[in-house]
Amino acid sequence: RRCQRAVPAAEPGQFLALDEGGLICGECRLFLSVGPGLQMPPRTVEWLRTARLSVLEDAAARPLPIVETVPLREFLAVYFGHHAGRELKSAAFLRELP
């Protein structure tokens, strides 16, 4: 639950640093070289941390509520688009889904 940069962190990491690939605190967010950082809802951050440490079946057994999948989809679209250097066609398709 710490910031990727600050040790010790002033607050838990809630912003994704696209180039650094980790969560950072609001204070470190001010010093990013690329973008303002994507703010992640706390429940989404917790789900991603749990999923990262789990096998796929365990993560699938703990789905996010539907209202929280929208921020996760947006996050994934921006993250992968940033690293691909363009918007992904699949991300545009996902935005069209209800």
BELMOWO-V661915 format. One record per residue. N is the residue number from 1. RES is the residue in one letter. PHI is phi in whole degrees, -180 to 180 (999 if undefined). PSI is psi in degrees with one decimal (NA if undefined). D_FIRST is the distance of its C-alpha to the first C-alpha in Angstrom with 2 decimals. Layout:
# BELMOWO-V661915
n=N res=RES phi=PHI psi=PSI d_first=D_FIRST
n=N res=RES phi=PHI psi=PSI d_first=D_FIRST
This chain:
# BELMOWO-V661915
n=1 res=R phi=999 psi=23.2 d_first=0.00
n=2 res=R phi=-106 psi=168.8 d_first=3.76
n=3 res=C phi=-75 psi=143.9 d_first=6.92
n=4 res=Q phi=-62 psi=-29.6 d_first=9.26
n=5 res=R phi=-103 psi=-51.8 d_first=11.97
n=6 res=A phi=-80 psi=132.0 d_first=11.51
n=7 res=V phi=-133 psi=111.6 d_first=11.36
n=8 res=P phi=-77 psi=156.0 d_first=10.59
n=9 res=A phi=-76 psi=143.3 d_first=8.83
n=10 res=A phi=-71 psi=-27.4 d_first=10.94
n=11 res=E phi=-157 psi=165.0 d_first=8.49
n=12 res=P phi=-64 psi=149.4 d_first=5.19
n=13 res=G phi=-66 psi=124.5 d_first=6.34
n=14 res=Q phi=-130 psi=-0.3 d_first=9.03
n=15 res=F phi=-121 psi=132.9 d_first=11.83
n=16 res=L phi=-88 psi=124.9 d_first=12.90
n=17 res=A phi=-90 psi=111.5 d_first=14.94
n=18 res=L phi=-59 psi=-46.8 d_first=17.82
n=19 res=D phi=-76 psi=-27.5 d_first=19.29
n=20 res=E phi=-89 psi=-21.1 d_first=16.24
n=21 res=G phi=71 psi=29.6 d_first=14.77
n=22 res=G phi=-148 psi=172.6 d_first=11.08
n=23 res=L phi=-89 psi=137.1 d_first=8.80
n=24 res=I phi=-128 psi=162.0 d_first=9.64
n=25 res=C phi=-83 psi=168.7 d_first=9.95
n=26 res=G phi=-61 psi=-33.8 d_first=13.35
n=27 res=E phi=-68 psi=-44.9 d_first=15.00
n=28 res=C phi=-69 psi=-25.7 d_first=14.57
n=29 res=R phi=-58 psi=-31.0 d_first=15.66
n=30 res=L phi=-66 psi=-17.4 d_first=19.03
n=31 res=F phi=-110 psi=16.5 d_first=19.70
n=32 res=L phi=-69 psi=142.9 d_first=19.32
n=33 res=S phi=-87 psi=-24.5 d_first=22.54
n=34 res=V phi=-124 psi=115.2 d_first=22.47
n=35 res=G phi=67 psi=171.3 d_first=22.01
n=36 res=P phi=-86 psi=-2.4 d_first=19.96
n=37 res=G phi=85 psi=142.4 d_first=16.84
n=38 res=L phi=-92 psi=123.6 d_first=16.41
n=39 res=Q phi=-78 psi=130.3 d_first=14.69
n=40 res=M phi=-108 psi=131.8 d_first=12.98
n=41 res=P phi=-60 psi=141.3 d_first=13.48
n=42 res=P phi=-53 psi=-41.2 d_first=10.55
n=43 res=R phi=-65 psi=-36.5 d_first=12.42
n=44 res=T phi=-67 psi=-40.6 d_first=12.87
n=45 res=V phi=-60 psi=-45.9 d_first=9.28
n=46 res=E phi=-63 psi=-41.4 d_first=8.92
n=47 res=W phi=-63 psi=-44.0 d_first=12.32
n=48 res=L phi=-63 psi=-40.2 d_first=11.72
n=49 res=R phi=-64 psi=-43.8 d_first=9.00
n=50 res=T phi=-64 psi=-44.2 d_first=11.58
n=51 res=A phi=-64 psi=-37.8 d_first=14.40
n=52 res=R phi=-63 psi=-32.9 d_first=13.32
n=53 res=L phi=-95 psi=2.8 d_first=13.40
n=54 res=S phi=-112 psi=163.7 d_first=16.54
n=55 res=V phi=-79 psi=158.4 d_first=20.14
n=56 res=L phi=-55 psi=-41.7 d_first=21.54
n=57 res=E phi=-64 psi=-39.6 d_first=23.48
n=58 res=D phi=-67 psi=-40.8 d_first=20.62
n=59 res=A phi=-65 psi=-40.5 d_first=18.62
n=60 res=A phi=-67 psi=-26.4 d_first=21.95
n=61 res=A phi=-76 psi=-11.1 d_first=22.53
n=62 res=R phi=-121 psi=66.8 d_first=19.59
n=63 res=P phi=-68 psi=153.2 d_first=20.57
n=64 res=L phi=-76 psi=147.9 d_first=19.10
n=65 res=P phi=-59 psi=148.3 d_first=21.58
n=66 res=I phi=-55 psi=-36.4 d_first=23.95
n=67 res=V phi=-66 psi=-20.8 d_first=22.99
n=68 res=E phi=-96 psi=-7.6 d_first=19.46
n=69 res=T phi=-77 psi=-25.1 d_first=20.90
n=70 res=V phi=-63 psi=-50.9 d_first=22.50
n=71 res=P phi=-61 psi=-34.3 d_first=19.42
n=72 res=L phi=-68 psi=-42.3 d_first=18.25
n=73 res=R phi=-61 psi=-45.0 d_first=21.77
n=74 res=E phi=-63 psi=-42.5 d_first=21.89
n=75 res=F phi=-59 psi=-48.7 d_first=18.67
n=76 res=L phi=-63 psi=-39.6 d_first=20.12
n=77 res=A phi=-62 psi=-45.3 d_first=23.48
n=78 res=V phi=-68 psi=-44.0 d_first=22.35
n=79 res=Y phi=-62 psi=-52.7 d_first=20.17
n=80 res=F phi=-71 psi=-35.5 d_first=22.99
n=81 res=G phi=-63 psi=-39.6 d_first=25.66
n=82 res=H phi=-61 psi=-46.4 d_first=24.23
n=83 res=H phi=-76 psi=-25.6 d_first=24.33
n=84 res=A phi=-82 psi=-18.3 d_first=27.70
n=85 res=G phi=83 psi=10.6 d_first=29.13
n=86 res=R phi=-164 psi=162.1 d_first=30.45
n=87 res=E phi=-71 psi=136.9 d_first=29.74
n=88 res=L phi=-82 psi=140.2 d_first=29.89
n=89 res=K phi=-61 psi=-36.6 d_first=32.72
n=90 res=S phi=-66 psi=-32.7 d_first=30.63
n=91 res=A phi=-68 psi=-40.7 d_first=28.19
n=92 res=A phi=-63 psi=-39.4 d_first=31.26
n=93 res=F phi=-64 psi=-43.9 d_first=32.47
n=94 res=L phi=-60 psi=-35.4 d_first=29.27
n=95 res=R phi=-65 psi=-23.9 d_first=29.59
n=96 res=E phi=-81 psi=-14.7 d_first=33.05
n=97 res=L phi=-74 psi=148.1 d_first=31.97
n=98 res=P phi=-71 psi=NA d_first=32.01
